[in-house]
Amino acid sequence: MNYSITIKQISSKETHQVRHKILRIGQPIESCEFEGDLRSDTLHFGAFNNEGLIGIISCYQNNNSYFKSGINYQIRGVATLEHMQKKGVGKKLMKHAEKKLKEINCSNIWLNARIKANEFYLKLGYTKIGPIFEVPLIGKHQCFFKN
Ligand SMILES: CC(C)(COP(=O)(O)OP(=O)(O)OC[C@H]1O[C@@H](n2cnc3c(N)ncnc32)[C@H](O)[C@@H]1OP(=O)(O)O)[C@@H](O)C(=O)NCCC(=O)NCCS
């Protein structure tokens, strides 16, 4: 665990370097633009250490078929640079986002996880909801939520 990691709010554009390296490998840079990135109620956070940005997370005010009332946020684009994975960066980003969303009275957080990341979300107290489904070009996903 690197204790000098700090979390800051960043712009959607700043997420692109890590999105491209980790989440959209080999795809055009435009694939790093996600729907809702520029909305005023969207929040992007970055984890920084002495080398710069090493992890990202984005939060979008979105309902889904399970959460239709209240303030619901979808978490997307969670990624840690490969050499910094499994050192607590992702957990720190998730906890920071949860704290900020609680401050704005968010009722539910939900996300569609790549199934290889299921364990990460289970360890953070998220619950699976619904069946596994396929996202074109990316693979199998599972929806998770936390109240
Ligand atoms: C998934 C990801 C964001 C996790 O970030 P990270 O910085 O490596 O996570 P952390 O080190 O904070 O992990 C927190 C806990 O989850 C565990 N964990 C993290 N990723 C895991 C995985 N893929 N499988 C199983 N456990 C995992 C860690 O071992 C740690 O466990 P511990 O608390 O018992 O020590 C990161 O591995 C990543 O960027 N993966 C590639 C992109 C991706 O799949 N993103 C998710 C899209 S839904």
The ligand as an ORCA input file, in Angstrom:
! r2SCAN-3c Opt
* xyz 0 1
  C     -10.561     -3.941    -10.934
  C      -9.566     -2.838    -10.561
  C     -10.196     -1.486    -10.823
  C      -9.239     -2.979     -9.083
  O      -8.360     -1.921     -8.711
  P      -7.119     -2.183     -7.725
  O      -6.468     -0.885     -7.485
  O      -6.300     -3.275     -8.287
  O      -7.925     -2.714     -6.452
  P      -7.478     -2.758     -4.897
  O      -6.033     -3.031     -4.811
  O      -7.986     -1.547     -4.215
  O      -8.309     -4.023     -4.423
  C      -9.180     -4.057     -3.309
  C      -9.400     -5.523     -2.984
  O      -9.981     -6.217     -4.110
  C      -9.109     -7.260     -4.561
  N      -9.136     -7.287     -6.020
  C      -8.891     -6.263     -6.852
  N      -9.049     -6.654     -8.132
  C      -9.402     -7.946     -8.088
  C      -9.706     -8.918     -9.085
  N      -9.693     -8.610    -10.390
  N     -10.033    -10.183     -8.687
  C     -10.059    -10.496     -7.373
  N      -9.789     -9.606     -6.371
  C      -9.467     -8.371     -6.727
  C      -7.731     -6.885     -4.043
  O      -6.904     -8.003     -3.921
  C      -8.078     -6.258     -2.699
  O      -8.345     -7.277     -1.762
  P      -7.997     -7.088     -0.196
  O      -8.828     -5.898      0.265
  O      -8.422     -8.377      0.400
  O      -6.536     -6.818     -0.140
  C      -8.225     -2.946    -11.343
  O      -7.696     -4.219    -11.156
  C      -8.361     -2.701    -12.832
  O      -8.184     -1.572    -13.277
  N      -8.614     -3.765    -13.609
  C      -8.711     -3.647    -15.063
  C      -9.921     -2.842    -15.469
  C     -11.201     -3.358    -14.878
  O     -11.507     -4.552    -14.958
  N     -11.958     -2.436    -14.293
  C     -13.228     -2.750    -13.702
  C     -14.255     -2.502    -14.700
  S     -15.819     -3.044    -14.058
*
